[in-house]
Amino acid sequence: MFYPKVKFSNISPEIEQRWIFGFLFYNKWGWEKRILKHHPELKNLFAMKKEKDRKIALKKYIRDFKIKNKEEIKQRVDIFKKEWRNIEKLYLSVLSQIIETDWPENRKNIKALISINPICPRFLDDWSFSLFYDLDTKNLLETIMHEICHFLYFKKWKEVFPDAQRKTFDYPYIEWHLSEILAPIILKDERIQKFLKKKPFFYDEHKDLKIDGIKIPEYFLNLYKEHLKIKTSFSDFLKVSHSVIRKNSGLFKF
């Protein structure tokens, strides 16, 4: 059986600047608070009127921060590699069994891009994701598992829904919302919990939404448990989940 390998690498300050700038000034979910919690000095950017000045200042901050914390970041990456390698093949194997699709042989590597950004976006086109350098071990493993889950999940999605448009796999489409709801549910599967041993993270924005009076994480978890109980295919589980979220798409207009 073929499995890809996670490669840990650095991000250029230019790319990191673009990502962080977007989360600071162009997100609707208030995620800038998570960045400012770890980098309070960046509050000064909001006092600048010109976007150009904000970008220049942010780029300088990123460069200076990485120089100042170079050794600490390197040490954290070494720990990341060691902890992940202990479970890499096991996780990839179990995830393939759960989602019921093989890893594609044309994707030899998954890129974990070490970042000073506590928000960890994933990029489906090149199978890469941002990974915050200051995570503890349990949050590290969950984050890597969560982001990797998306890659195999959307491979399966295209197999089940061959006419699906690529743009719907990203925010703000309901297919994106469903993927972010189902990824932690998949990580709650006992086959993964045997070695993750951590309650997976759901977006706060999803936690209080309800379908038929039941909070969304619990609602889809119940669907997943039913899928396991009656041993339907993962394809059928996706079809049912997709039908439910489409009927309730109005909940996600925020």
HELIX and SHEET records of a PDB file:
HELIX    1   1 PRO A   13  PHE A   25  1                                  13    
HELIX    2   2 GLU A   32  HIS A   38  1                                   7    
HELIX    3   3 PRO A   40  ALA A   47  5                                   8    
HELIX    4   4 GLU A   51  LYS A   68  1                                  18    
HELIX    5   5 LYS A   70  ARG A   85  1                                  16    
HELIX    6   6 GLU A   88  ILE A   99  1                                  12    
HELIX    7   7 THR A  137  VAL A  160  1                                  24    
HELIX    8   8 ARG A  166  PHE A  169  5                                   4    
HELIX    9   9 ILE A  174  LEU A  187  1                                  14    
HELIX   10  10 GLU A  190  LEU A  196  1                                   7    
HELIX   11  11 ASP A  204  LYS A  207  1                                   4    
HELIX   12  12 ILE A  216  ILE A  230  1                                  15    
HELIX   13  13 PHE A  234  LYS A  247  1                                  14    
HELIX   14  14 SER A  249  PHE A  252  5                                   4    
SHEET    1   A 4 LYS A   5  ASN A  10  0                                        
SHEET    2   A 4 ASN A 109  SER A 115  1                                        
SHEET    3   A 4 SER A 128  PHE A 132  1                                        
SHEET    4   A 4 ARG A 122  PHE A 123 -1                                        
SHEET    1   B 2 LYS A 210  ILE A 211  0                                        
SHEET    2   B 2 ILE A 214  LYS A 215 -1                                        
END                                                                             
